[in-house]
Amino acid sequence: MVKKSSLYRSIWASCDELRGLKQAMMQALLTDQGGFAFIRRNLHHVQRGRGFNTLGELEIPEAALEELLVNALIHRDYFTSASIRLMVFADRVEIVSPGHLPDSLSVEDIRQGKTNRRNPTLTEHASKVLPYRGLGSGIPRALQAWPRIELINDVTGNQFSAVVWRSETEWASTTDPVTPQVTPQATPQVTAEVQRLLGVVQGEMKRAAIQATLDLKDRKHFQDAYLRPALESGFIEMTLPDKPPSSKQRYRLTTNGQQILQLLHKEPPTP
């Protein structure tokens, strides 16, 4: 069960300039100016049973984070202009990479080390510019270092997510989130489906209009995966809350929904 969380910080690591094996941009994601440093800054260092005065170590092993970041760079879809997104929440870290798993590859396959090279030229040169240790080995190594990793292959949203859960003792007592006003009450994780729904709601729209805009045929799937989670999270609301089945019922973004949409669509920072 997903527990309530608050969004701490987020960064969008633009990968548009990575085409042509631009070594500097690839290394940046794992250096002090890039994504690895961003995640490291926003996680706790813990003692793990050692003396109080010891330096401690990152609450999520760096080896796991490194493997997931490299995996996002190597296997993302470079034919889309979307960016790799790194988000640190109070209870998890999310690494979202453009492009779902290619061909018939499944989440269980990659957990077992199977792979399908989306970017063969990139993988051939990766070991020269990144801590890349071989095809299909990254995800198993990340899971070995930190088993609390959830892998989500979103075919509809055309993206692949690695959700790295933090230890409860590290986030349960946190009291100072950066954006406390955006605190979902029932379903704290903004799923890819909810993100898509928020992105198409304009003004007040009927259920059928939202479903058609998303190009979804199955009404039950739309209600279960998109509409209901967005309502329960407080991101959208009914215009006639006392009459849910009304033929005049419409849906609109709430203040929380508008705020989370702005965060999700925030442009990458200018170098």
Buried (B, 14 or more C-beta within 10 A) or exposed (E): EBEEBBBBBBBBBBBEEBEEBBEEBBEBBBEEEBBBBBBBEBBBEBEEEEEEEEEBBBBBBBBBBBBBBBBBBBBBBBEEEBBBBBBBBBBBBBBBBBBBBEEEBEBEBBBEBBBBBBBEEBBEBBEEBBEBEEBBBBBBBBBEBBEEBEBBBBEBBEBBBBBBBBBEEBBEEBEEBEBEEBBBEEBBBBBBBBBBBBEBBEEEBBBEBBBBBBEBEEEEEBBEBBBBBBBBBBBBBBBEEEEEEEEEBBBBBBEBBBBBBEBBEEEBEEE
